Amino acid sequence: MVTQMVVRPADDVAYASSQTGQIWRLADPATPTLALDVSASVPPYEQGSERGLLGLGFGPSDGRMYVFFSDLQNNAHVVSYAMNADGTADVNSAWSVIDVPSAGFGHKGGAMSFDGPTLYLALGDGGASKGRSAQDYTSLLGSIIRIVPHTDGPGYEVPNDNPFVGDPTKRPELWAKGLREPWGFWRDPVTGTLWISDVGDHTMEEIDRMTADQQGLNFGWYFLEGTEVHADGAPDGLTPPLFAYRHDEIGPAAIGGRVYRGTAIPQLQEAYVFGDMAGITFAVGAGDQITKLTLRGTGVVTGLAIGPDGELYVLTHSKGIMKVVPG
């Protein structure tokens, strides 16, 4: 199953990650080359599992490859690697950026986005707390965190302008809370907007948005699932979703997307395109108008991405990576 596709700025080539632990360099998509294999460190693939290699990125400041995976004990890790001249990762250069104890088999999150040296990382609630960790500000689970990885060795720093720096009751890494399984989180590099697709529990899915001037938001899980009450006792000030839908209306899992700025599909220009695992896709256009799109032959959708050509691609469970073209 393809989990991420990211363009490496240094060579303008797409790299794709698989849940089973491999990262492939797609200089020639017909004959991808193996850039990294961490399969020995991740759990064996299971149908429907939310474990394994889930996140991929490249640091603009240091050029290193960053990977997010859950280990055999279900704990989450971000590890970075220096890159060889041939576009493969140097396995002897691994630095541990952050380790996140994460009891439970699912809800790992794992998507990441860079803003210069600053890394935004989406973390699910882990599953074991039945969502309560998403409202626990002493935990990194159920959140978006914002850190600056070291460029000279393992570890990271916390930016001084994070919203909870100096508050002893809250983790300083936190940027947003109240998320269950933020699958497909992405930061728009043009506007700085954070787009978060949060997979729901039994009833609803949601798309959340944080503009560049917002921080410290709480999106409500586990008190809210989409727009519906999931548990009593919700505090004031929760942020409602931009868009929410029921499973019986559309599908079972929201899949985060990208803002389209390519040329092949003019009608999608500047729209945020996202989907559902069931293969249904939507675009958020001007005035936050939601438009349903028709994609053919994708099967189960696992993500969306922008390729080196600036065009939109769909990541799938069993059919690889498919380019979106007018039809």
N, C-alpha and C positions, 0 to 999 in steps of 0.2 A: 504494500500500500504506500503510495506517495504521500508524504506528510508536508513537505515544503519544497518550493522552488525559489531560489534567490540568485540574483545576478551579482557576480563578484566584480567590483569596480576595477580592480587591477588589470583584468584581462577581458572584461565585458562579455563574460561567458556565464551561462546559467549552470547552477549546481542544484541537484535534486536529492532530497533525503528520503529514505524508506524506513518504515517503522521497525524493520528487522535489524537496522543498525548500519546500513551502507549509505554513503554519499557518493553520488555520481557526477562527474564533470561532463557537460553536454556540449562540448565544442562542436562535435558532430553528433546530433541527436540519434542518428541511425546506429552509431557505434559508441555509446557512452563508455567512459573510462572510470575506473574506481578511484576516487580521491581519498576515501577514508572508510575503514571498516571497524566499528566498535560492537559488532554483533555479540562478541563474547561477554560484553558488559551489560547487555540488556536482556530482558526476559524473552523467552521464545514467543513467537507470534501466536495469538489466539484470536479467533473471530470475535469482533466486537470489543476487543481489549483497547484500553486507552493508555497503554504502557509502551515503552520502547524509545526509539529515537524520534523526537517530536519537533525539535526546533533547530534552525540553521540561520546563521548570519555571518557577515564579514565586517570587522571593525574598520571604519574609515580612517582612524588614527594610526592603527598599528598593522593593518592588513591581515590580521589573523582570522582564521576560521573559528567561529563560535558554534558549539553544538549543545543542545539540551537533550538529555535522556534520563530515563528512570532506570535504576539498577536492579539487580536481582532481588534486593530487599525492598523495592518499590520507593526508595528515596530518589529525589531529583537532583540533578547536577548540571551546571554549565561549565564546560571545559573549552579552552581555546588552544589552537594549534598554529604554529608558524607554517607558511606555505612554501613548498619547493618551487623551483623554477618551472617545472612541468605542470603546475597547477594541482598537485596532490598535497595532502597535508603531511607534515613531518611528525610522525608518531612519537618521536623522541623529545618533542618540544612541548608536550602537553602541560598546561597550567590550569589548575582548578580555580575557577572564578568565584563560584558560590555553590554551596551544598545546602539543600533544603530537605530536612526530614519530612516525610510525607506519608504517614500511615494510611493504608488503603490501597486498593488495586487500580483506582481510576482517577479521573478529574485532575490530570497533571498539568494541563495547559501546555506551555513550552514555546509558544511563538515569541519572537523577539524582534525589536527594531532599534536602530541606532539613530542618534542625533549627534553627529560629531563623535566625541569620546563617550557620550552618555548612552547607556543601554537601558531600554525599557523591556521588561520581561513579564509575560503573563503567567500566572500560577493559579491552577485550579484549587478547589478546597480539599483535594485528596480523597474524599469519599468517606473516610473513617468516622468523621465527626457528624455525618449526616447534614453538613452545611454549616454547622455552628462556627467552624474555624474561619469562615468568610466574614463573620462579625467580631472576631477576636483580634484586636489591634496589637496584641503581643505576638501574633503569628503572621508569617508572610503568606500563608495559604489564602486562596480566594481573593487574589489581589493583582494589581499591576504594580511592580516595583521599579524604581529608578535608581541606578547605580552607575559608577564610573569604574570600569575594570582597569586594573593596573596595566601599564604598558611595559613594565620591566620585571614582571614576575607574577606569581599567583595573587589572588585576592582582589579587593575593590575598595573604593571610597564611596561615601554617601555625599551627594551634593548638598551644600549648605542651604540651598533654597528649596529642598524638599519640604512638604507641608507640615510634617510632624517632627522635624529636627528640634531637639530641645525638650520634647514632651516625654517624660520618663514612662508614661503609660502606653506609649505607642512605638512601634518599630520605625526608625527613621528612614528605612528604605521604602516605605509605603508611599505610593502615589495615588492609588484608588483601591477601594475595598468593595465587598459585597458581590463577589462573582463566584459562580459555581464551576464552570468549565469554559474559560475564554478561549475557544478554539478558533484560531485564525486571526488573532489580534494583529493590528498593523498601525504604524504611525505614518501618516502622509508626509513625505519629505518636503513637499511644496508649502503646505499650509500649517504643518505641525499638529493637525487634528489626529486624535487617537480614535480608531474604530475598533469596537469590541463586539464580537459575536459570542454570546454566552449561551451555551447549551443548557436547556432546562432539565427538569426532573421528569415528572409524569404528564405534564399538561401543556406548558408553553415554552416557546423560544423567544429570544430577544436580541436586538441589535442596539448597542449603546454607543454613545459618542461623547468625547471630551475635546473641546476646542483648545487651542494652544494656550489660552489664558485661564484655563480651569485646572484645578488640582485638588486632591483630597476628597473627591466625590465618593459616595457610598451608593452602589447600585441596588442594594436591597436584599440580595439573597443572604440568609435563608428565610427572611421574613416575607419576601415577595418572590414569586416566580412569574416573570413577565409582569403583567399588570394585575395578577391575582394574588390574594393573600395566601401564603404558604404556612405561616406560623404567627401566632399572636405576639404582641409586645414590641412591634416595630417602633424604633425611635423616630423623632421628627427629622426632616431634612434629607430623606432618601431621594435619589435621583431616578425618575422613571425612565424607561427605555425610549429610544427614538421610535422603535417599531417592535411590535410583539405579535406573535401569532400562535394559534393553538395547533397541537399535533394533528388533530382530526380535520383541520382545515388545509394544511400544507404538508407537513412532514415532521420527523422526529428530532432533527438536530441542525441548528443554525451553523452555517459554514462561512467564516469571515472572508472578506474580499479585498478589492483594491479600487482606487479611483482611476478611471480610465482617461488617459490623455494621448491615445494613439491616433492613427489616421484611418484605419480600415473601417471603423464603425462610427461615423460622425455623430449619429444620433445618441451615442453614449458619452460624448465628450463631457468631461468633468463630473460624470456620475460615479457614485460609489456602487460597485457591482458586487453582490454577495449571493449566497445560495443556501440551499438546504441539502442535507445529505441525500435526500430522495431524488435529487437531480433537478429540482425547480430553482430558478435563478431570478433575482430581482435587481433593480437599479434604483438608487436614491438620487433623484435629479433636483432641479431647481425648485426651491420652496419645499424641499423634503418630500416631494411627490414620489410615491412608490409605484414602480411599473414592473409588471411581471414579464419576464423574458422567456423565450422558448429555445432550449438547447436540445439537440437530438443526439442520442446514442452515447451519452456519458455514463450511464449506469450510476453507481453510488459516487457522489462527489465528496472529495476530502479537502479541497482547498481551491483557491484561485491565486493567480500570480501574474506579474508583468514580466515579459521576456526581454532579452537584449534589444529586440526590435520595437519595444514600446507597446506591443500588443498584448491582449488578454489571453491567458491560458487557464484551462480547467484541469485540476489534479483529480485523479480518480482512484477508486479502490482497486480495480482490476484491469483498467484499460490504459494505464499510464497517464501521459500528459497530452492534452488535446488543445489545439489552438482554436480560439473562437473567431469565426468568420461570418460575414453576412450571409444569410441564406433565405 
